[in-house]
């Protein structure tokens, strides 16, 4: 493992004892300077659960700017494939509303990692285009691999997405710089991600209100996406500190073998929060 910081006094601020039973892929960079602050096997490709939805949002914005899709285009659930229906993560499957705009489906994904909303947008833009555009943008090892499925297909991928910390941290660096697709596209994706209600992982260290942390006033701004499965925890995002003006881009990915190690969720979350505490110390300093 490599553990880097901008000065010797900060080198000890980053955990050096992450749980060895866990496969980690981690990278943290100063978003302004690009300086590497911390890494642990950042090129290791892991299962990333819902993190791949980031590439869907990126393709949605590309299609909007190309005139192939409208931000306020209405998607009618009854006219889409019944196979799109998916429960678990999200709230759309609980709602009566049958028509939603692309704009609102993006918010359901950003706020609640909504599986049904994800599948509706994948059907609208095409999984192949999501994958092609990600590769065109230089994401070689990180991708949305499939629709959200409650049961994996026998010959399909073993997760809905995969990725490595280096590429996912770069996604957030570009988002912060306004260069992910375009400045307007970056701003819209950031607005969607700014609604994320899942602060259970690294972002929990900032103690923001999980339900309302977009408006100005709080010293911290968190724009992030999480991914969760029984053997996966991932948190990828941007953390800004208004008083200091510092921003970090981070990608923290964790997988573990349930058969060998059992339920490691609490241990993994504890380590992720320690990493979050290090992020906070860095931008607050």
TORKOL-4160 file (C-alpha; in steps of 0.2 Angstrom, whole numbers, padded with zeros to 4 digits, m for minus):
285
<pt num="1" X="0000" Y="0000" Z="0000"/>
<pt num="2" X="0005" Y="0018" Z="m0004"/>
<pt num="3" X="0001" Y="0031" Z="0008"/>
<pt num="4" X="0004" Y="0049" Z="0002"/>
<pt num="5" X="0000" Y="0067" Z="0009"/>
<pt num="6" X="0005" Y="0084" Z="0005"/>
<pt num="7" X="0017" Y="0086" Z="0020"/>
<pt num="8" X="0024" Y="0075" Z="0033"/>
<pt num="9" X="0013" Y="0081" Z="0047"/>
<pt num="10" X="m0002" Y="0074" Z="0036"/>
<pt num="11" X="0005" Y="0057" Z="0032"/>
<pt num="12" X="m0001" Y="0050" Z="0048"/>
<pt num="13" X="m0019" Y="0056" Z="0046"/>
<pt num="14" X="m0023" Y="0042" Z="0034"/>
<pt num="15" X="m0027" Y="0025" Z="0040"/>
<pt num="16" X="m0013" Y="0012" Z="0037"/>
<pt num="17" X="m0022" Y="m0003" Z="0044"/>
<pt num="18" X="m0038" Y="m0005" Z="0034"/>
<pt num="19" X="m0045" Y="m0022" Z="0036"/>
<pt num="20" X="m0034" Y="m0035" Z="0027"/>
<pt num="21" X="m0049" Y="m0047" Z="0024"/>
<pt num="22" X="m0056" Y="m0034" Z="0013"/>
<pt num="23" X="m0051" Y="m0030" Z="m0005"/>
<pt num="24" X="m0049" Y="m0012" Z="m0006"/>
<pt num="25" X="m0047" Y="0001" Z="m0021"/>
<pt num="26" X="m0045" Y="0018" Z="m0014"/>
<pt num="27" X="m0039" Y="0035" Z="m0021"/>
<pt num="28" X="m0040" Y="0053" Z="m0014"/>
<pt num="29" X="m0034" Y="0068" Z="m0023"/>
<pt num="30" X="m0034" Y="0087" Z="m0020"/>
<pt num="31" X="m0046" Y="0092" Z="m0033"/>
<pt num="32" X="m0038" Y="0109" Z="m0036"/>
<pt num="33" X="m0020" Y="0104" Z="m0037"/>
<pt num="34" X="m0023" Y="0086" Z="m0043"/>
<pt num="35" X="m0010" Y="0080" Z="m0029"/>
<pt num="36" X="m0012" Y="0062" Z="m0024"/>
<pt num="37" X="m0016" Y="0062" Z="m0005"/>
<pt num="38" X="m0019" Y="0044" Z="m0002"/>
<pt num="39" X="m0021" Y="0027" Z="m0012"/>
<pt num="40" X="m0022" Y="0009" Z="m0009"/>
<pt num="41" X="m0022" Y="m0003" Z="m0024"/>
<pt num="42" X="m0031" Y="0010" Z="m0034"/>
<pt num="43" X="m0030" Y="0000" Z="m0050"/>
<pt num="44" X="m0039" Y="m0015" Z="m0043"/>
<pt num="45" X="m0055" Y="m0018" Z="m0052"/>
<pt num="46" X="m0069" Y="m0022" Z="m0040"/>
<pt num="47" X="m0088" Y="m0025" Z="m0040"/>
<pt num="48" X="m0096" Y="m0007" Z="m0038"/>
<pt num="49" X="m0115" Y="m0011" Z="m0037"/>
<pt num="50" X="m0124" Y="0006" Z="m0040"/>
<pt num="51" X="m0108" Y="0016" Z="m0044"/>
<pt num="52" X="m0110" Y="0012" Z="m0062"/>
<pt num="53" X="m0126" Y="0023" Z="m0062"/>
<pt num="54" X="m0113" Y="0037" Z="m0063"/>
<pt num="55" X="m0110" Y="0032" Z="m0081"/>
<pt num="56" X="m0128" Y="0032" Z="m0085"/>
<pt num="57" X="m0130" Y="0050" Z="m0079"/>
<pt num="58" X="m0115" Y="0055" Z="m0090"/>
<pt num="59" X="m0123" Y="0047" Z="m0105"/>
<pt num="60" X="m0140" Y="0055" Z="m0102"/>
<pt num="61" X="m0132" Y="0072" Z="m0102"/>
<pt num="62" X="m0122" Y="0068" Z="m0118"/>
<pt num="63" X="m0138" Y="0063" Z="m0126"/>
<pt num="64" X="m0147" Y="0079" Z="m0120"/>
<pt num="65" X="m0133" Y="0090" Z="m0127"/>
<pt num="66" X="m0133" Y="0081" Z="m0143"/>
<pt num="67" X="m0152" Y="0084" Z="m0145"/>
<pt num="68" X="m0156" Y="0065" Z="m0144"/>
<pt num="69" X="m0165" Y="0067" Z="m0127"/>
<pt num="70" X="m0174" Y="0080" Z="m0118"/>
<pt num="71" X="m0170" Y="0084" Z="m0100"/>
<pt num="72" X="m0189" Y="0087" Z="m0098"/>
<pt num="73" X="m0194" Y="0073" Z="m0109"/>
<pt num="74" X="m0208" Y="0062" Z="m0101"/>
<pt num="75" X="m0205" Y="0044" Z="m0098"/>
<pt num="76" X="m0221" Y="0034" Z="m0097"/>
<pt num="77" X="m0218" Y="0018" Z="m0086"/>
<pt num="78" X="m0233" Y="0009" Z="m0094"/>
<pt num="79" X="m0225" Y="0011" Z="m0112"/>
<pt num="80" X="m0208" Y="0004" Z="m0106"/>
<pt num="81" X="m0203" Y="m0014" Z="m0104"/>
<pt num="82" X="m0211" Y="m0023" Z="m0089"/>
<pt num="83" X="m0194" Y="m0030" Z="m0086"/>
<pt num="84" X="m0188" Y="m0013" Z="m0081"/>
<pt num="85" X="m0198" Y="m0015" Z="m0065"/>
<pt num="86" X="m0186" Y="m0017" Z="m0050"/>
<pt num="87" X="m0188" Y="m0016" Z="m0031"/>
<pt num="88" X="m0176" Y="m0014" Z="m0017"/>
<pt num="89" X="m0166" Y="0002" Z="m0018"/>
<pt num="90" X="m0176" Y="0017" Z="m0022"/>
<pt num="91" X="m0194" Y="0023" Z="m0020"/>
<pt num="92" X="m0202" Y="0023" Z="m0038"/>
<pt num="93" X="m0208" Y="0006" Z="m0037"/>
<pt num="94" X="m0219" Y="0011" Z="m0022"/>
<pt num="95" X="m0227" Y="0026" Z="m0031"/>
<pt num="96" X="m0243" Y="0027" Z="m0041"/>
<pt num="97" X="m0236" Y="0041" Z="m0053"/>
<pt num="98" X="m0234" Y="0033" Z="m0070"/>
<pt num="99" X="m0225" Y="0047" Z="m0080"/>
<pt num="100" X="m0209" Y="0056" Z="m0075"/>
<pt num="101" X="m0197" Y="0067" Z="m0084"/>
<pt num="102" X="m0179" Y="0062" Z="m0087"/>
<pt num="103" X="m0174" Y="0077" Z="m0075"/>
<pt num="104" X="m0184" Y="0068" Z="m0061"/>
<pt num="105" X="m0178" Y="0051" Z="m0064"/>
<pt num="106" X="m0161" Y="0058" Z="m0062"/>
<pt num="107" X="m0165" Y="0065" Z="m0045"/>
<pt num="108" X="m0172" Y="0048" Z="m0040"/>
<pt num="109" X="m0156" Y="0040" Z="m0045"/>
<pt num="110" X="m0145" Y="0053" Z="m0037"/>
<pt num="111" X="m0155" Y="0054" Z="m0021"/>
<pt num="112" X="m0160" Y="0036" Z="m0018"/>
<pt num="113" X="m0150" Y="0026" Z="m0031"/>
<pt num="114" X="m0167" Y="0021" Z="m0038"/>
<pt num="115" X="m0166" Y="0004" Z="m0047"/>
<pt num="116" X="m0183" Y="0006" Z="m0057"/>
<pt num="117" X="m0178" Y="0024" Z="m0062"/>
<pt num="118" X="m0161" Y="0017" Z="m0068"/>
<pt num="119" X="m0168" Y="0004" Z="m0078"/>
<pt num="120" X="m0181" Y="0016" Z="m0087"/>
<pt num="121" X="m0166" Y="0027" Z="m0092"/>
<pt num="122" X="m0155" Y="0013" Z="m0097"/>
<pt num="123" X="m0169" Y="0007" Z="m0109"/>
<pt num="124" X="m0172" Y="0025" Z="m0115"/>
<pt num="125" X="m0153" Y="0029" Z="m0120"/>
<pt num="126" X="m0147" Y="0011" Z="m0122"/>
<pt num="127" X="m0135" Y="0001" Z="m0112"/>
<pt num="128" X="m0123" Y="0000" Z="m0127"/>
<pt num="129" X="m0122" Y="0019" Z="m0128"/>
<pt num="130" X="m0118" Y="0020" Z="m0109"/>
<pt num="131" X="m0104" Y="0008" Z="m0111"/>
<pt num="132" X="m0097" Y="0016" Z="m0127"/>
<pt num="133" X="m0097" Y="0033" Z="m0121"/>
<pt num="134" X="m0088" Y="0028" Z="m0105"/>
<pt num="135" X="m0075" Y="0020" Z="m0115"/>
<pt num="136" X="m0074" Y="0036" Z="m0126"/>
<pt num="137" X="m0071" Y="0046" Z="m0111"/>
<pt num="138" X="m0056" Y="0035" Z="m0106"/>
<pt num="139" X="m0064" Y="0024" Z="m0093"/>
<pt num="140" X="m0057" Y="0008" Z="m0098"/>
<pt num="141" X="m0060" Y="m0003" Z="m0082"/>
<pt num="142" X="m0075" Y="0005" Z="m0075"/>
<pt num="143" X="m0092" Y="0003" Z="m0082"/>
<pt num="144" X="m0111" Y="0000" Z="m0080"/>
<pt num="145" X="m0112" Y="m0018" Z="m0085"/>
<pt num="146" X="m0130" Y="m0022" Z="m0085"/>
<pt num="147" X="m0148" Y="m0017" Z="m0080"/>
<pt num="148" X="m0152" Y="m0018" Z="m0062"/>
<pt num="149" X="m0158" Y="m0036" Z="m0059"/>
<pt num="150" X="m0164" Y="m0044" Z="m0044"/>
<pt num="151" X="m0157" Y="m0061" Z="m0049"/>
<pt num="152" X="m0141" Y="m0061" Z="m0060"/>
<pt num="153" X="m0142" Y="m0070" Z="m0077"/>
<pt num="154" X="m0132" Y="m0087" Z="m0077"/>
<pt num="155" X="m0121" Y="m0081" Z="m0091"/>
<pt num="156" X="m0121" Y="m0062" Z="m0087"/>
<pt num="157" X="m0110" Y="m0051" Z="m0077"/>
<pt num="158" X="m0108" Y="m0055" Z="m0058"/>
<pt num="159" X="m0113" Y="m0037" Z="m0054"/>
<pt num="160" X="m0121" Y="m0023" Z="m0062"/>
<pt num="161" X="m0105" Y="m0012" Z="m0063"/>
<pt num="162" X="m0087" Y="m0013" Z="m0060"/>
<pt num="163" X="m0073" Y="m0001" Z="m0057"/>
<pt num="164" X="m0057" Y="0005" Z="m0050"/>
<pt num="165" X="m0053" Y="0019" Z="m0038"/>
<pt num="166" X="m0041" Y="0028" Z="m0050"/>
<pt num="167" X="m0054" Y="0030" Z="m0064"/>
<pt num="168" X="m0069" Y="0034" Z="m0052"/>
<pt num="169" X="m0058" Y="0047" Z="m0043"/>
<pt num="170" X="m0054" Y="0054" Z="m0060"/>
<pt num="171" X="m0073" Y="0055" Z="m0064"/>
<pt num="172" X="m0075" Y="0066" Z="m0049"/>
<pt num="173" X="m0060" Y="0077" Z="m0053"/>
<pt num="174" X="m0068" Y="0080" Z="m0070"/>
<pt num="175" X="m0085" Y="0083" Z="m0062"/>
<pt num="176" X="m0078" Y="0096" Z="m0050"/>
<pt num="177" X="m0068" Y="0105" Z="m0064"/>
<pt num="178" X="m0084" Y="0106" Z="m0075"/>
<pt num="179" X="m0076" Y="0095" Z="m0089"/>
<pt num="180" X="m0087" Y="0079" Z="m0087"/>
<pt num="181" X="m0095" Y="0081" Z="m0104"/>
<pt num="182" X="m0097" Y="0100" Z="m0103"/>
<pt num="183" X="m0099" Y="0113" Z="m0089"/>
<pt num="184" X="m0118" Y="0112" Z="m0090"/>
<pt num="185" X="m0118" Y="0093" Z="m0090"/>
<pt num="186" X="m0106" Y="0093" Z="m0075"/>
<pt num="187" X="m0117" Y="0105" Z="m0066"/>
<pt num="188" X="m0133" Y="0095" Z="m0069"/>
<pt num="189" X="m0125" Y="0078" Z="m0063"/>
<pt num="190" X="m0118" Y="0087" Z="m0048"/>
<pt num="191" X="m0135" Y="0093" Z="m0044"/>
<pt num="192" X="m0142" Y="0076" Z="m0045"/>
<pt num="193" X="m0128" Y="0069" Z="m0034"/>
<pt num="194" X="m0130" Y="0083" Z="m0022"/>
<pt num="195" X="m0147" Y="0075" Z="m0017"/>
<pt num="196" X="m0139" Y="0059" Z="m0011"/>
<pt num="197" X="m0147" Y="0053" Z="0006"/>
<pt num="198" X="m0135" Y="0039" Z="0009"/>
<pt num="199" X="m0122" Y="0046" Z="0021"/>
<pt num="200" X="m0118" Y="0029" Z="0029"/>
<pt num="201" X="m0101" Y="0027" Z="0023"/>
<pt num="202" X="m0086" Y="0040" Z="0021"/>
<pt num="203" X="m0097" Y="0055" Z="0019"/>
<pt num="204" X="m0104" Y="0051" Z="0036"/>
<pt num="205" X="m0089" Y="0060" Z="0044"/>
<pt num="206" X="m0095" Y="0077" Z="0038"/>
<pt num="207" X="m0111" Y="0075" Z="0048"/>
<pt num="208" X="m0122" Y="0084" Z="0035"/>
<pt num="209" X="m0141" Y="0082" Z="0036"/>
<pt num="210" X="m0144" Y="0067" Z="0025"/>
<pt num="211" X="m0160" Y="0074" Z="0018"/>
<pt num="212" X="m0155" Y="0092" Z="0015"/>
<pt num="213" X="m0137" Y="0096" Z="0011"/>
<pt num="214" X="m0137" Y="0106" Z="m0005"/>
<pt num="215" X="m0141" Y="0124" Z="0001"/>
<pt num="216" X="m0127" Y="0135" Z="0006"/>
<pt num="217" X="m0125" Y="0137" Z="0025"/>
<pt num="218" X="m0116" Y="0121" Z="0030"/>
<pt num="219" X="m0097" Y="0122" Z="0029"/>
<pt num="220" X="m0097" Y="0106" Z="0019"/>
<pt num="221" X="m0103" Y="0102" Z="0002"/>
<pt num="222" X="m0104" Y="0083" Z="m0002"/>
<pt num="223" X="m0108" Y="0077" Z="m0020"/>
<pt num="224" X="m0107" Y="0058" Z="m0021"/>
<pt num="225" X="m0114" Y="0041" Z="m0026"/>
<pt num="226" X="m0114" Y="0025" Z="m0015"/>
<pt num="227" X="m0115" Y="0007" Z="m0020"/>
<pt num="228" X="m0121" Y="m0007" Z="m0008"/>
<pt num="229" X="m0123" Y="m0025" Z="m0009"/>
<pt num="230" X="m0121" Y="m0039" Z="0004"/>
<pt num="231" X="m0102" Y="m0040" Z="0000"/>
<pt num="232" X="m0099" Y="m0023" Z="m0008"/>
<pt num="233" X="m0098" Y="m0005" Z="0000"/>
<pt num="234" X="m0092" Y="0010" Z="m0011"/>
<pt num="235" X="m0092" Y="0028" Z="m0009"/>
<pt num="236" X="m0086" Y="0040" Z="m0023"/>
<pt num="237" X="m0088" Y="0059" Z="m0023"/>
<pt num="238" X="m0082" Y="0076" Z="m0020"/>
<pt num="239" X="m0081" Y="0084" Z="m0003"/>
<pt num="240" X="m0079" Y="0103" Z="m0002"/>
<pt num="241" X="m0075" Y="0114" Z="0014"/>
<pt num="242" X="m0082" Y="0132" Z="0011"/>
<pt num="243" X="m0072" Y="0141" Z="0024"/>
<pt num="244" X="m0055" Y="0134" Z="0018"/>
<pt num="245" X="m0059" Y="0133" Z="0000"/>
<pt num="246" X="m0052" Y="0115" Z="m0001"/>
<pt num="247" X="m0060" Y="0101" Z="m0011"/>
<pt num="248" X="m0055" Y="0083" Z="m0012"/>
<pt num="249" X="m0061" Y="0070" Z="m0025"/>
<pt num="250" X="m0061" Y="0052" Z="m0018"/>
<pt num="251" X="m0066" Y="0034" Z="m0023"/>
<pt num="252" X="m0067" Y="0021" Z="m0009"/>
<pt num="253" X="m0072" Y="0004" Z="m0015"/>
<pt num="254" X="m0073" Y="m0012" Z="m0004"/>
<pt num="255" X="m0077" Y="m0030" Z="m0008"/>
<pt num="256" X="m0076" Y="m0045" Z="0003"/>
<pt num="257" X="m0078" Y="m0064" Z="0002"/>
<pt num="258" X="m0094" Y="m0068" Z="0012"/>
<pt num="259" X="m0090" Y="m0087" Z="0011"/>
<pt num="260" X="m0073" Y="m0085" Z="0020"/>
<pt num="261" X="m0076" Y="m0070" Z="0031"/>
<pt num="262" X="m0094" Y="m0069" Z="0034"/>
<pt num="263" X="m0103" Y="m0053" Z="0038"/>
<pt num="264" X="m0090" Y="m0039" Z="0037"/>
<pt num="265" X="m0102" Y="m0024" Z="0035"/>
<pt num="266" X="m0099" Y="m0016" Z="0051"/>
<pt num="267" X="m0080" Y="m0017" Z="0050"/>
<pt num="268" X="m0080" Y="m0011" Z="0032"/>
<pt num="269" X="m0091" Y="0004" Z="0037"/>
<pt num="270" X="m0080" Y="0008" Z="0052"/>
<pt num="271" X="m0064" Y="0009" Z="0040"/>
<pt num="272" X="m0074" Y="0019" Z="0027"/>
<pt num="273" X="m0079" Y="0032" Z="0041"/>
<pt num="274" X="m0061" Y="0033" Z="0047"/>
<pt num="275" X="m0056" Y="0037" Z="0029"/>
<pt num="276" X="m0070" Y="0050" Z="0029"/>
<pt num="277" X="m0063" Y="0057" Z="0045"/>
<pt num="278" X="m0046" Y="0059" Z="0036"/>
<pt num="279" X="m0054" Y="0068" Z="0021"/>
<pt num="280" X="m0062" Y="0080" Z="0033"/>
<pt num="281" X="m0046" Y="0083" Z="0043"/>
<pt num="282" X="m0037" Y="0087" Z="0026"/>
<pt num="283" X="m0050" Y="0100" Z="0019"/>
<pt num="284" X="m0053" Y="0108" Z="0036"/>
<pt num="285" X="m0034" Y="0111" Z="0040"/>
